[in-house]
Amino acid sequence: MVTPVTPDEANEAIRAFMVAPVRRGRPLWPEEQAEYEELLDAWAAAVRDGSHVSPSRYALNGS
């Protein structure tokens, strides 16, 4: 089941991803880049659709 997400929630997930201590101050590894791009896609879908995201491995609600 896909959890609806707002653009603000998706933005917070992106921020949390980018400031994680394990990656702060270095370029993203290829697998991290793919994860980041999925987060961006979730954000774009939320903005475009008003609050619903297409299926993804990210629920973006902490579950």
All heavy atoms as TSV, in Angstrom:
chain	resi	resn	atom	element	x	y	z
A	1	MET	N	N	0.844	-1.189	0.000
A	1	MET	CA	C	0.000	0.000	0.000
A	1	MET	C	C	0.882	1.243	0.000
A	1	MET	O	O	1.852	1.343	0.722
A	1	MET	CB	C	-0.908	-0.021	1.214
A	1	MET	CG	C	-1.749	1.211	1.358
A	1	MET	SD	S	-2.665	1.123	2.907
A	1	MET	CE	C	-4.004	2.139	2.504
A	2	VAL	N	N	0.528	2.199	-0.798
A	2	VAL	CA	C	1.288	3.446	-0.902
A	2	VAL	C	C	0.690	4.457	0.055
A	2	VAL	O	O	-0.519	4.647	0.110
A	2	VAL	CB	C	1.238	3.991	-2.342
A	2	VAL	CG1	C	1.940	5.316	-2.417
A	2	VAL	CG2	C	1.859	2.995	-3.287
A	3	THR	N	N	1.547	5.099	0.812
A	3	THR	CA	C	1.111	6.110	1.761
A	3	THR	C	C	1.117	7.475	1.095
A	3	THR	O	O	2.127	7.872	0.531
A	3	THR	CB	C	2.065	6.140	2.973
A	3	THR	OG1	O	2.112	4.837	3.534
A	3	THR	CG2	C	1.614	7.141	4.001
A	4	PRO	N	N	0.010	8.211	1.132
A	4	PRO	CA	C	0.039	9.571	0.600
A	4	PRO	C	C	1.082	10.401	1.344
A	4	PRO	O	O	1.289	10.223	2.533
A	4	PRO	CB	C	-1.371	10.104	0.857
A	4	PRO	CG	C	-2.197	8.890	1.066
A	4	PRO	CD	C	-1.281	7.852	1.651
A	5	VAL	N	N	1.692	11.301	0.639
A	5	VAL	CA	C	2.733	12.128	1.246
A	5	VAL	C	C	2.604	13.538	0.689
A	5	VAL	O	O	2.306	13.728	-0.474
A	5	VAL	CB	C	4.130	11.524	0.988
A	5	VAL	CG1	C	4.449	11.476	-0.483
A	5	VAL	CG2	C	5.206	12.278	1.714
A	6	THR	N	N	2.839	14.497	1.542
A	6	THR	CA	C	2.794	15.884	1.096
A	6	THR	C	C	4.172	16.298	0.589
A	6	THR	O	O	5.177	15.672	0.934
A	6	THR	CB	C	2.383	16.821	2.246
A	6	THR	OG1	O	3.431	16.822	3.217
A	6	THR	CG2	C	1.063	16.405	2.870
A	7	PRO	N	N	4.224	17.351	-0.192
A	7	PRO	CA	C	5.536	17.850	-0.621
A	7	PRO	C	C	6.450	18.197	0.565
A	7	PRO	O	O	7.650	17.947	0.512
A	7	PRO	CB	C	5.191	19.094	-1.441
A	7	PRO	CG	C	3.828	18.806	-1.979
A	7	PRO	CD	C	3.125	18.066	-0.863
A	8	ASP	N	N	5.869	18.738	1.634
A	8	ASP	CA	C	6.680	19.076	2.808
A	8	ASP	C	C	7.278	17.828	3.456
A	8	ASP	O	O	8.431	17.832	3.879
A	8	ASP	CB	C	5.854	19.845	3.833
A	8	ASP	CG	C	5.559	21.261	3.390
A	8	ASP	OD1	O	6.245	21.775	2.487
A	8	ASP	OD2	O	4.620	21.860	3.954
A	9	GLU	N	N	6.503	16.752	3.549
A	9	GLU	CA	C	7.014	15.503	4.115
A	9	GLU	C	C	8.123	14.926	3.242
A	9	GLU	O	O	9.142	14.453	3.750
A	9	GLU	CB	C	5.896	14.478	4.271
A	9	GLU	CG	C	4.895	14.828	5.355
A	9	GLU	CD	C	3.672	13.942	5.329
A	9	GLU	OE1	O	3.271	13.470	4.249
A	9	GLU	OE2	O	3.110	13.713	6.409
A	10	ALA	N	N	7.930	14.969	1.942
A	10	ALA	CA	C	8.954	14.476	1.020
A	10	ALA	C	C	10.215	15.323	1.133
A	10	ALA	O	O	11.338	14.791	1.135
A	10	ALA	CB	C	8.424	14.482	-0.402
A	11	ASN	N	N	10.063	16.631	1.248
A	11	ASN	CA	C	11.198	17.529	1.397
A	11	ASN	C	C	11.969	17.213	2.678
A	11	ASN	O	O	13.202	17.201	2.693
A	11	ASN	CB	C	10.720	18.979	1.376
A	11	ASN	CG	C	11.848	19.954	1.212
A	11	ASN	OD1	O	12.853	19.658	0.577
A	11	ASN	ND2	N	11.694	21.135	1.774
A	12	GLU	N	N	11.256	16.958	3.757
A	12	GLU	CA	C	11.914	16.601	5.018
A	12	GLU	C	C	12.690	15.297	4.887
A	12	GLU	O	O	13.778	15.160	5.442
A	12	GLU	CB	C	10.889	16.499	6.157
A	12	GLU	CG	C	10.532	17.831	6.765
A	12	GLU	CD	C	11.764	18.564	7.294
A	12	GLU	OE1	O	12.575	17.963	8.042
A	12	GLU	OE2	O	11.922	19.739	6.955
A	13	ALA	N	N	12.131	14.325	4.161
A	13	ALA	CA	C	12.831	13.060	3.946
A	13	ALA	C	C	14.122	13.284	3.164
A	13	ALA	O	O	15.157	12.680	3.466
A	13	ALA	CB	C	11.926	12.069	3.216
A	14	ILE	N	N	14.073	14.162	2.180
A	14	ILE	CA	C	15.276	14.486	1.401
A	14	ILE	C	C	16.307	15.158	2.297
A	14	ILE	O	O	17.491	14.806	2.275
A	14	ILE	CB	C	14.928	15.385	0.194
A	14	ILE	CG1	C	14.112	14.587	-0.823
A	14	ILE	CG2	C	16.188	15.960	-0.441
A	14	ILE	CD1	C	13.477	15.435	-1.906
A	15	ARG	N	N	15.881	16.100	3.100
A	15	ARG	CA	C	16.820	16.785	4.003
A	15	ARG	C	C	17.455	15.813	4.978
A	15	ARG	O	O	18.661	15.864	5.221
A	15	ARG	CB	C	16.098	17.886	4.775
A	15	ARG	CG	C	15.817	19.085	3.943
A	15	ARG	CD	C	15.160	20.164	4.758
A	15	ARG	NE	N	14.918	21.311	3.915
A	15	ARG	CZ	C	14.109	22.281	4.221
A	15	ARG	NH1	N	13.449	22.268	5.364
A	15	ARG	NH2	N	13.937	23.286	3.395
A	16	ALA	N	N	16.644	14.933	5.558
A	16	ALA	CA	C	17.174	13.952	6.504
A	16	ALA	C	C	18.193	13.035	5.818
A	16	ALA	O	O	19.232	12.711	6.396
A	16	ALA	CB	C	16.032	13.126	7.105
A	17	PHE	N	N	17.902	12.632	4.604
A	17	PHE	CA	C	18.821	11.793	3.843
A	17	PHE	C	C	20.152	12.507	3.624
A	17	PHE	O	O	21.219	11.939	3.809
A	17	PHE	CB	C	18.180	11.419	2.497
A	17	PHE	CG	C	19.082	10.631	1.597
A	17	PHE	CD1	C	19.224	9.264	1.750
A	17	PHE	CD2	C	19.797	11.266	0.587
A	17	PHE	CE1	C	20.065	8.540	0.913
A	17	PHE	CE2	C	20.634	10.551	-0.251
A	17	PHE	CZ	C	20.769	9.185	-0.081
A	18	MET	N	N	20.085	13.765	3.233
A	18	MET	CA	C	21.298	14.494	2.867
A	18	MET	C	C	22.157	14.880	4.071
A	18	MET	O	O	23.369	15.035	3.921
A	18	MET	CB	C	20.946	15.736	2.059
A	18	MET	CG	C	20.378	15.419	0.681
A	18	MET	SD	S	21.406	14.326	-0.323
A	18	MET	CE	C	22.809	15.378	-0.654
A	19	VAL	N	N	21.584	15.037	5.235
A	19	VAL	CA	C	22.391	15.440	6.392
A	19	VAL	C	C	22.785	14.273	7.284
A	19	VAL	O	O	23.404	14.485	8.325
A	19	VAL	CB	C	21.691	16.534	7.244
A	19	VAL	CG1	C	21.437	17.775	6.426
A	19	VAL	CG2	C	20.443	16.010	7.899
A	20	ALA	N	N	22.467	13.050	6.867
A	20	ALA	CA	C	22.858	11.889	7.666
A	20	ALA	C	C	24.372	11.912	7.889
A	20	ALA	O	O	25.139	12.160	6.954
A	20	ALA	CB	C	22.435	10.607	6.974
A	21	PRO	N	N	24.808	11.674	9.119
A	21	PRO	CA	C	26.238	11.746	9.434
A	21	PRO	C	C	27.119	10.852	8.559
A	21	PRO	O	O	28.262	11.206	8.291
A	21	PRO	CB	C	26.313	11.300	10.893
A	21	PRO	CG	C	24.952	11.575	11.441
A	21	PRO	CD	C	23.995	11.385	10.297
A	22	VAL	N	N	26.597	9.745	8.088
A	22	VAL	CA	C	27.418	8.831	7.284
A	22	VAL	C	C	27.754	9.380	5.911
A	22	VAL	O	O	28.648	8.880	5.249
A	22	VAL	CB	C	26.739	7.448	7.130
A	22	VAL	CG1	C	26.605	6.761	8.476
A	22	VAL	CG2	C	25.403	7.568	6.443
A	23	ARG	N	N	27.024	10.399	5.442
A	23	ARG	CA	C	27.326	10.934	4.106
A	23	ARG	C	C	27.612	12.423	4.107
A	23	ARG	O	O	27.913	12.996	3.077
A	23	ARG	CB	C	26.204	10.581	3.127
A	23	ARG	CG	C	24.908	11.275	3.330
A	23	ARG	CD	C	23.870	10.851	2.310
A	23	ARG	NE	N	23.548	9.451	2.368
A	23	ARG	CZ	C	22.692	8.899	3.221
A	23	ARG	NH1	N	22.048	9.643	4.075
A	23	ARG	NH2	N	22.469	7.614	3.207
A	24	ARG	N	N	27.580	13.055	5.238
A	24	ARG	CA	C	27.832	14.492	5.300
A	24	ARG	C	C	29.250	14.820	4.846
A	24	ARG	O	O	30.210	14.234	5.307
A	24	ARG	CB	C	27.625	14.984	6.731
A	24	ARG	CG	C	27.465	16.475	6.820
A	24	ARG	CD	C	27.113	16.967	8.195
A	24	ARG	NE	N	26.045	16.182	8.779
A	24	ARG	CZ	C	25.800	16.117	10.069
A	24	ARG	NH1	N	26.545	16.790	10.915
A	24	ARG	NH2	N	24.826	15.386	10.537
A	25	GLY	N	N	29.352	15.753	3.908
A	25	GLY	CA	C	30.647	16.238	3.471
A	25	GLY	C	C	31.343	15.430	2.392
A	25	GLY	O	O	32.496	15.669	2.088
A	26	ARG	N	N	30.655	14.460	1.818
A	26	ARG	CA	C	31.261	13.688	0.742
A	26	ARG	C	C	30.248	13.486	-0.380
A	26	ARG	O	O	29.052	13.576	-0.160
A	26	ARG	CB	C	31.767	12.336	1.238
A	26	ARG	CG	C	30.656	11.402	1.691
A	26	ARG	CD	C	31.183	9.974	1.813
A	26	ARG	NE	N	30.217	9.093	2.425
A	26	ARG	CZ	C	29.135	8.582	1.811
A	26	ARG	NH1	N	28.881	8.876	0.570
A	26	ARG	NH2	N	28.313	7.784	2.451
A	27	PRO	N	N	30.732	13.199	-1.578
A	27	PRO	CA	C	29.795	12.932	-2.686
A	27	PRO	C	C	28.993	11.660	-2.414
A	27	PRO	O	O	29.433	10.783	-1.667
A	27	PRO	CB	C	30.708	12.740	-3.898
A	27	PRO	CG	C	32.039	13.236	-3.493
A	27	PRO	CD	C	32.108	13.157	-1.995
A	28	LEU	N	N	27.838	11.566	-3.031
A	28	LEU	CA	C	27.015	10.369	-2.886
A	28	LEU	C	C	27.633	9.211	-3.651
A	28	LEU	O	O	28.142	9.386	-4.753
A	28	LEU	CB	C	25.600	10.617	-3.420
A	28	LEU	CG	C	24.763	11.662	-2.683
A	28	LEU	CD1	C	23.434	11.847	-3.390
A	28	LEU	CD2	C	24.557	11.270	-1.234
A	29	TRP	N	N	27.567	8.028	-3.052
A	29	TRP	CA	C	27.966	6.813	-3.755
A	29	TRP	C	C	26.869	6.472	-4.750
A	29	TRP	O	O	25.739	6.956	-4.630
A	29	TRP	CB	C	28.163	5.681	-2.774
A	29	TRP	CG	C	29.323	5.900	-1.828
A	29	TRP	CD1	C	30.453	6.631	-2.061
A	29	TRP	CD2	C	29.437	5.392	-0.508
A	29	TRP	NE1	N	31.269	6.604	-0.956
A	29	TRP	CE2	C	30.672	5.844	0.017
A	29	TRP	CE3	C	28.637	4.600	0.300
A	29	TRP	CZ2	C	31.113	5.518	1.286
A	29	TRP	CZ3	C	29.070	4.280	1.567
A	29	TRP	CH2	C	30.296	4.739	2.046
A	30	PRO	N	N	27.149	5.644	-5.749
A	30	PRO	CA	C	26.145	5.333	-6.774
A	30	PRO	C	C	24.813	4.837	-6.201
A	30	PRO	O	O	23.752	5.274	-6.645
A	30	PRO	CB	C	26.824	4.265	-7.632
A	30	PRO	CG	C	28.285	4.569	-7.502
A	30	PRO	CD	C	28.451	5.032	-6.072
A	31	GLU	N	N	24.852	3.962	-5.212
A	31	GLU	CA	C	23.591	3.470	-4.636
A	31	GLU	C	C	22.866	4.569	-3.857
A	31	GLU	O	O	21.646	4.616	-3.823
A	31	GLU	CB	C	23.803	2.218	-3.772
A	31	GLU	CG	C	24.683	2.415	-2.563
A	31	GLU	CD	C	26.184	2.247	-2.819
A	31	GLU	OE1	O	26.598	2.095	-3.986
A	31	GLU	OE2	O	26.932	2.272	-1.831
A	32	GLU	N	N	23.620	5.470	-3.251
A	32	GLU	CA	C	23.005	6.602	-2.563
A	32	GLU	C	C	22.402	7.575	-3.569
A	32	GLU	O	O	21.340	8.151	-3.316
A	32	GLU	CB	C	24.038	7.330	-1.703
A	32	GLU	CG	C	24.510	6.532	-0.518
A	32	GLU	CD	C	25.660	7.190	0.205
A	32	GLU	OE1	O	26.489	7.869	-0.445
A	32	GLU	OE2	O	25.743	7.023	1.434
A	33	GLN	N	N	23.063	7.754	-4.696
A	33	GLN	CA	C	22.537	8.633	-5.740
A	33	GLN	C	C	21.187	8.111	-6.229
A	33	GLN	O	O	20.251	8.874	-6.409
A	33	GLN	CB	C	23.522	8.733	-6.909
A	33	GLN	CG	C	23.068	9.663	-8.007
A	33	GLN	CD	C	23.008	11.119	-7.588
A	33	GLN	OE1	O	23.840	11.587	-6.822
A	33	GLN	NE2	N	22.031	11.841	-8.079
A	34	ALA	N	N	21.096	6.790	-6.405
A	34	ALA	CA	C	19.832	6.185	-6.841
A	34	ALA	C	C	18.742	6.408	-5.792
A	34	ALA	O	O	17.597	6.740	-6.125
A	34	ALA	CB	C	20.029	4.697	-7.107
A	35	GLU	N	N	19.095	6.261	-4.524
A	35	GLU	CA	C	18.130	6.483	-3.440
A	35	GLU	C	C	17.677	7.945	-3.413
A	35	GLU	O	O	16.493	8.245	-3.261
A	35	GLU	CB	C	18.781	6.092	-2.115
A	35	GLU	CG	C	17.844	6.080	-0.946
A	35	GLU	CD	C	18.498	5.529	0.315
A	35	GLU	OE1	O	19.602	4.956	0.251
A	35	GLU	OE2	O	17.882	5.685	1.378
A	36	TYR	N	N	18.624	8.857	-3.575
A	36	TYR	CA	C	18.319	10.281	-3.602
A	36	TYR	C	C	17.374	10.612	-4.758
A	36	TYR	O	O	16.411	11.360	-4.597
A	36	TYR	CB	C	19.620	11.082	-3.717
A	36	TYR	CG	C	19.426	12.561	-3.856
A	36	TYR	CD1	C	18.927	13.319	-2.797
A	36	TYR	CD2	C	19.745	13.212	-5.039
A	36	TYR	CE1	C	18.748	14.683	-2.916
A	36	TYR	CE2	C	19.575	14.583	-5.168
A	36	TYR	CZ	C	19.082	15.307	-4.103
A	36	TYR	OH	O	18.902	16.664	-4.232
A	37	GLU	N	N	17.638	10.026	-5.920
A	37	GLU	CA	C	16.777	10.277	-7.078
A	37	GLU	C	C	15.360	9.749	-6.855
A	37	GLU	O	O	14.387	10.362	-7.297
A	37	GLU	CB	C	17.409	9.688	-8.329
A	37	GLU	CG	C	18.626	10.492	-8.765
A	37	GLU	CD	C	19.409	9.869	-9.898
A	37	GLU	OE1	O	18.922	8.907	-10.514
A	37	GLU	OE2	O	20.521	10.356	-10.171
A	38	GLU	N	N	15.234	8.637	-6.135
A	38	GLU	CA	C	13.895	8.127	-5.795
A	38	GLU	C	C	13.175	9.099	-4.866
A	38	GLU	O	O	11.969	9.325	-5.000
A	38	GLU	CB	C	13.985	6.756	-5.149
A	38	GLU	CG	C	14.309	5.656	-6.139
A	38	GLU	CD	C	14.248	4.287	-5.505
A	38	GLU	OE1	O	13.351	4.049	-4.675
A	38	GLU	OE2	O	15.097	3.451	-5.848
A	39	LEU	N	N	13.907	9.667	-3.921
A	39	LEU	CA	C	13.307	10.661	-3.033
A	39	LEU	C	C	12.858	11.890	-3.821
A	39	LEU	O	O	11.777	12.431	-3.567
A	39	LEU	CB	C	14.299	11.071	-1.937
A	39	LEU	CG	C	14.547	10.037	-0.847
A	39	LEU	CD1	C	15.764	10.426	-0.021
A	39	LEU	CD2	C	13.323	9.869	0.029
A	40	LEU	N	N	13.682	12.321	-4.767
A	40	LEU	CA	C	13.299	13.461	-5.603
A	40	LEU	C	C	12.057	13.140	-6.434
A	40	LEU	O	O	11.169	13.987	-6.589
A	40	LEU	CB	C	14.445	13.859	-6.531
A	40	LEU	CG	C	15.632	14.548	-5.879
A	40	LEU	CD1	C	16.704	14.826	-6.921
A	40	LEU	CD2	C	15.219	15.818	-5.180
A	41	ASP	N	N	11.981	11.919	-6.963
A	41	ASP	CA	C	10.800	11.509	-7.721
A	41	ASP	C	C	9.550	11.531	-6.839
A	41	ASP	O	O	8.478	11.952	-7.272
A	41	ASP	CB	C	10.981	10.106	-8.306
A	41	ASP	CG	C	11.967	10.066	-9.460
A	41	ASP	OD1	O	12.294	11.144	-10.018
A	41	ASP	OD2	O	12.417	8.953	-9.798
A	42	ALA	N	N	9.691	11.077	-5.592
A	42	ALA	CA	C	8.558	11.095	-4.657
A	42	ALA	C	C	8.115	12.527	-4.379
A	42	ALA	O	O	6.921	12.829	-4.340
A	42	ALA	CB	C	8.932	10.387	-3.352
A	43	TRP	N	N	9.085	13.424	-4.213
A	43	TRP	CA	C	8.754	14.828	-3.986
A	43	TRP	C	C	8.040	15.416	-5.196
A	43	TRP	O	O	7.020	16.091	-5.072
A	43	TRP	CB	C	10.023	15.621	-3.675
A	43	TRP	CG	C	9.766	17.087	-3.574
A	43	TRP	CD1	C	9.283	17.765	-2.494
A	43	TRP	CD2	C	9.937	18.051	-4.615
A	43	TRP	NE1	N	9.159	19.101	-2.810
A	43	TRP	CE2	C	9.555	19.299	-4.100
A	43	TRP	CE3	C	10.390	17.975	-5.931
A	43	TRP	CZ2	C	9.606	20.465	-4.852
A	43	TRP	CZ3	C	10.442	19.137	-6.682
A	43	TRP	CH2	C	10.054	20.362	-6.138
A	44	ALA	N	N	8.589	15.157	-6.391
A	44	ALA	CA	C	7.985	15.697	-7.614
A	44	ALA	C	C	6.566	15.174	-7.793
A	44	ALA	O	O	5.665	15.923	-8.186
A	44	ALA	CB	C	8.839	15.341	-8.818
A	45	ALA	N	N	6.348	13.904	-7.502
A	45	ALA	CA	C	5.002	13.332	-7.619
A	45	ALA	C	C	4.057	13.985	-6.621
A	45	ALA	O	O	2.905	14.279	-6.945
A	45	ALA	CB	C	5.045	11.823	-7.400
A	46	ALA	N	N	4.539	14.239	-5.416
A	46	ALA	CA	C	3.706	14.880	-4.404
A	46	ALA	C	C	3.326	16.295	-4.819
A	46	ALA	O	O	2.188	16.720	-4.642
A	46	ALA	CB	C	4.425	14.897	-3.050
A	47	VAL	N	N	4.269	17.012	-5.390
A	47	VAL	CA	C	4.002	18.377	-5.853
A	47	VAL	C	C	3.020	18.349	-7.029
A	47	VAL	O	O	2.042	19.091	-7.064
A	47	VAL	CB	C	5.309	19.089	-6.257
A	47	VAL	CG1	C	5.026	20.388	-6.988
A	47	VAL	CG2	C	6.168	19.344	-5.026
A	48	ARG	N	N	3.286	17.461	-7.968
A	48	ARG	CA	C	2.461	17.373	-9.171
A	48	ARG	C	C	1.042	16.900	-8.854
A	48	ARG	O	O	0.079	17.432	-9.374
A	48	ARG	CB	C	3.130	16.408	-10.161
A	48	ARG	CG	C	2.432	16.216	-11.460
A	48	ARG	CD	C	3.178	15.280	-12.411
A	48	ARG	NE	N	3.549	14.007	-11.806
A	48	ARG	CZ	C	4.802	13.644	-11.470
A	48	ARG	NH1	N	5.804	14.464	-11.674
A	48	ARG	NH2	N	5.048	12.470	-10.950
A	49	ASP	N	N	0.918	15.909	-7.995
A	49	ASP	CA	C	-0.375	15.294	-7.733
A	49	ASP	C	C	-1.106	15.888	-6.536
A	49	ASP	O	O	-2.215	15.487	-6.242
A	49	ASP	CB	C	-0.214	13.791	-7.534
A	49	ASP	CG	C	0.375	13.121	-8.765
A	49	ASP	OD1	O	0.253	13.680	-9.878
A	49	ASP	OD2	O	0.965	12.040	-8.606
A	50	GLY	N	N	-0.473	16.757	-5.839
A	50	GLY	CA	C	-1.130	17.404	-4.719
A	50	GLY	C	C	-0.928	16.722	-3.389
A	50	GLY	O	O	-1.136	17.312	-2.362
A	51	SER	N	N	-0.551	15.468	-3.340
A	51	SER	CA	C	-0.199	14.793	-2.099
A	51	SER	C	C	-0.099	13.294	-2.257
A	51	SER	O	O	0.086	12.585	-1.291
A	51	SER	CB	C	-1.189	15.096	-0.976
A	51	SER	OG	O	-2.404	14.438	-1.206
A	52	HIS	N	N	-0.192	12.761	-3.442
A	52	HIS	CA	C	-0.115	11.315	-3.620
A	52	HIS	C	C	1.154	10.959	-4.387
A	52	HIS	O	O	1.517	11.622	-5.329
A	52	HIS	CB	C	-1.335	10.817	-4.408
A	52	HIS	CG	C	-1.326	9.346	-4.597
A	52	HIS	ND1	N	-1.580	8.478	-3.577
A	52	HIS	CD2	C	-1.063	8.585	-5.680
A	52	HIS	CE1	C	-1.495	7.244	-4.035
A	52	HIS	NE2	N	-1.174	7.287	-5.301
A	53	VAL	N	N	1.817	9.892	-3.962
A	53	VAL	CA	C	3.043	9.463	-4.609
A	53	VAL	C	C	2.810	8.139	-5.316
A	53	VAL	O	O	2.056	7.302	-4.846
A	53	VAL	CB	C	4.164	9.205	-3.588
A	53	VAL	CG1	C	5.516	9.492	-4.179
A	53	VAL	CG2	C	3.969	9.940	-2.318
A	54	SER	N	N	3.479	7.944	-6.433
A	54	SER	CA	C	3.418	6.667	-7.115
A	54	SER	C	C	4.142	5.617	-6.291
A	54	SER	O	O	4.952	5.952	-5.433
A	54	SER	CB	C	4.032	6.784	-8.495
A	54	SER	OG	O	5.359	7.196	-8.392
A	55	PRO	N	N	3.876	4.331	-6.536
A	55	PRO	CA	C	4.523	3.281	-5.718
A	55	PRO	C	C	6.037	3.427	-5.713
A	55	PRO	O	O	6.661	3.702	-6.721
A	55	PRO	CB	C	4.104	1.998	-6.430
A	55	PRO	CG	C	2.839	2.356	-7.124
A	55	PRO	CD	C	2.990	3.802	-7.525
A	56	SER	N	N	6.595	3.233	-4.549
A	56	SER	CA	C	8.032	3.360	-4.342
A	56	SER	C	C	8.378	2.603	-3.089
A	56	SER	O	O	7.512	2.260	-2.304
A	56	SER	CB	C	8.385	4.840	-4.188
A	56	SER	OG	O	9.710	4.981	-3.753
A	57	ARG	N	N	9.655	2.382	-2.883
A	57	ARG	CA	C	10.040	1.719	-1.646
A	57	ARG	C	C	10.044	2.696	-0.480
A	57	ARG	O	O	10.299	2.317	0.648
A	57	ARG	CB	C	11.395	1.042	-1.799
A	57	ARG	CG	C	12.531	1.980	-1.975
A	57	ARG	CD	C	13.786	1.197	-2.233
A	57	ARG	NE	N	14.902	2.099	-2.282
A	57	ARG	CZ	C	16.107	1.796	-1.890
A	57	ARG	NH1	N	16.356	0.607	-1.431
A	57	ARG	NH2	N	17.073	2.681	-1.967
A	58	TYR	N	N	9.765	3.958	-0.741
A	58	TYR	CA	C	9.724	4.973	0.301
A	58	TYR	C	C	8.306	5.302	0.700
A	58	TYR	O	O	7.538	5.791	-0.090
A	58	TYR	CB	C	10.413	6.269	-0.156
A	58	TYR	CG	C	11.862	6.052	-0.397
A	58	TYR	CD1	C	12.362	5.912	-1.668
A	58	TYR	CD2	C	12.725	5.949	0.671
A	58	TYR	CE1	C	13.704	5.676	-1.886
A	58	TYR	CE2	C	14.070	5.706	0.471
A	58	TYR	CZ	C	14.553	5.577	-0.802
A	58	TYR	OH	O	15.869	5.347	-1.009
A	59	ALA	N	N	7.973	5.068	1.954
A	59	ALA	CA	C	6.684	5.494	2.467
A	59	ALA	C	C	6.779	6.949	2.911
A	59	ALA	O	O	5.800	7.673	2.889
A	59	ALA	CB	C	6.242	4.621	3.626
A	60	LEU	N	N	7.970	7.388	3.322
A	60	LEU	CA	C	8.229	8.762	3.744
A	60	LEU	C	C	7.403	9.193	4.945
A	60	LEU	O	O	7.197	10.353	5.186
A	60	LEU	CB	C	8.002	9.753	2.587
A	60	LEU	CG	C	8.874	9.550	1.365
A	60	LEU	CD1	C	8.482	10.567	0.303
A	60	LEU	CD2	C	10.330	9.678	1.691
A	61	ASN	N	N	6.931	8.238	5.698
A	61	ASN	CA	C	6.174	8.592	6.892
A	61	ASN	C	C	6.727	7.880	8.113
A	61	ASN	O	O	6.056	7.789	9.116
A	61	ASN	CB	C	4.687	8.278	6.712
A	61	ASN	CG	C	4.415	6.797	6.622
A	61	ASN	OD1	O	5.360	5.997	6.577
A	61	ASN	ND2	N	3.167	6.416	6.616
A	62	GLY	N	N	7.924	7.369	7.991
A	62	GLY	CA	C	8.567	6.714	9.113
A	62	GLY	C	C	8.252	5.250	9.244
A	62	GLY	O	O	8.731	4.577	10.135
A	63	SER	N	N	7.424	4.701	8.354
A	63	SER	CA	C	7.115	3.279	8.467
A	63	SER	C	C	7.905	2.469	7.471
A	63	SER	O	O	8.555	2.962	6.609
A	63	SER	CB	C	5.640	3.023	8.259
A	63	SER	OG	O	5.196	3.529	7.036
